[in-house]
Every structure is written in C-alpha cells, then in structure tokens.
Amino acid sequence: MATDRDTVLEAAVGVLSRRPTAHLDEIARAAGISRATLHRLFPGREALIREVGLLGLRRFAAALDTAGVEEGDAEPALRRLVDASVPDAMLCAFLAGENQLYDNDEINDLWELQIARLHALFLRGQQQGAFRIELSAAWLSEAFFDLVAGVGWAIQDGRLAPRDAAFSLAELFLGGALRRPEATGATAGHSTADPGTTDPLTSDRSTTDCRPDTDKP
C-alpha cells in the first residue's frame, strides 16, 4: 500500500514541534514506516522540514479559501477562518517556530501570498468599522497567526482541549481586535487616519512576516 505523504508529514510535525533535533529514525517510527521508506519520500532532514512547511502553507491557504476571507463582512469571515484554521494549528505552530524555513525562497514567496490575504481581511474590516483602526492591519495579522500557532502548542501540551480551541481563539482575539462602539476617536497618542491609506501591505518581512525568531514562545 502506498504511503500517504501528508500523513507522514503530520507525524513529523508532531515529533519536531516537541523535539526540533529529533532523529529521522524517531520520525519514521512515529509515522509507522521504516527509515528507508522515509528517506525514499524525503531525501534528508532539510527536505523533510521543507515539505512540512509547504504542507502548513497549503493547509493555511485552504483555510483561507474555506473561510471565504475575501467575501462579505470581515468579522464573520474571521470567525469562519478561526474554525477552518484550528484543525491545522500545529502546522501553523511549526511555520511560526521553525527558523530553517526562513532560508527557503519558495516558502517565503508562498508565505507572503497567504499573509497578504490575511492582511487584506483586517484592512477591509477596519474600513468597514469592525476592527480597531489604532492597531495596524499588519499587527493584527501577526497577532492572529501567532495565536493560531499558540493554540497548536497548547493543544499538543494538553493545556487546551481541542473542543474549546476555536471558541478560545475567537474570544481572545476578537476581544482585543473588535472596534469598541463607544470609541469615536483614537486612543490617546494614536493616529485616527484612514487605515486604507496609512497601512499599505509591503513586502518587508519586518512588517508582514508573522513567524517569530524563536522556536517556541
């Protein structure tokens, strides 16, 4: 029977997220295959990590598609994204924590495409009056993705029940991101300029890359 590559990659991320230096033998055992089979699928550790990163990006792109983030009001779209992204939160955690992925141009290019869609969702929400305008859309994007990654780590470590994950993520994030009805101006010291003109999406990873430089918060 043919080995399902995605199943092997999911087993790999379960091991690597706990022990980033785990040997390939350990990953093969977790996937229920031999070291030789693992090597035939992924010729070396670097190739394996790259493929896990690409799987994470494909799954996050699929979550954005499922949620229809380009459609309708931004707040319901974000709630749909929460539901769609939580099942693959551990892959998001891997994307957030694996520094080796930063050196891969293909992954960086795919990352920019997906994070641009998330940024556009928050910018649209600000323009609709749903999200706070004193928080930049770039920062909201970063904070959201980091919280999804945090859900992945919390579930794996037993600190959060999977059935509570989507509710916990939505309530925590939207509790800070939603625009307060009573807020008619800016918080003291912050700009009230139109977010459509003050927060352009750039290709600078210092503003658009949501992956922290540490392996785990």
C-alpha positions, 0 to 999 in steps of 0.5 A: 500500500502506498504511503500517504505523504501528508500523513507522514508529514503530520507525524513529523510535525508532531515529533519536531514541534516537541523535539526540533533535533529529533532523529529521522529514525524517531520520525519514521517510527512515529509515522509507522514506516521504516527509515528507508521508506522515509528517506525514499519520500524525503531525501534528508532532514532539510527536505523533510522540514521543507515539505512540512512547511509547504504542507502548513502553507497549503493547509493555511491557504485552504483555510483561507479559501474555506473561510471565504476571507475575501467575501462579505463582512470581515468579522464573520469571515474571521470567525469562519477562518478561526474554525477552518484554521484550528484543525491545522494549528500545529502546522501553523505552530511549526511555520511560526517556530521553525527558523530553517524555513526562513532560508527557503525562497519558495516558502517565503514567496508562498508565505507572503501570498497567504499573509497578504490575504490575511492582511487584506481581511483586517484592512477591509474590516477596519474600513468597514468599522469592525476592527480597531483602526489604532492597531495596524492591519499588519499587527493584527495579522501577526497577532492572529497567526501567532495565536493560531500557532499558540493554540497548536502548542497548547493543544499538543501540551494538553493545556487546551482541549481541542473542543474549546480551541476555536471558541478560545481563539475567537474570544481572545482575539476578537476581544482585543481586535473588535472596534469598541462602539463607544470609541469615536476617536483614537486612543490617546497618542494614536493616529485616527487616519484612514487605515486604507491609506496609512497601512499599505501591505509591503513586502518587508518581512519586518512588517508582514512576516508573522513567524517569530525568531524563536522556536517556541514562545 
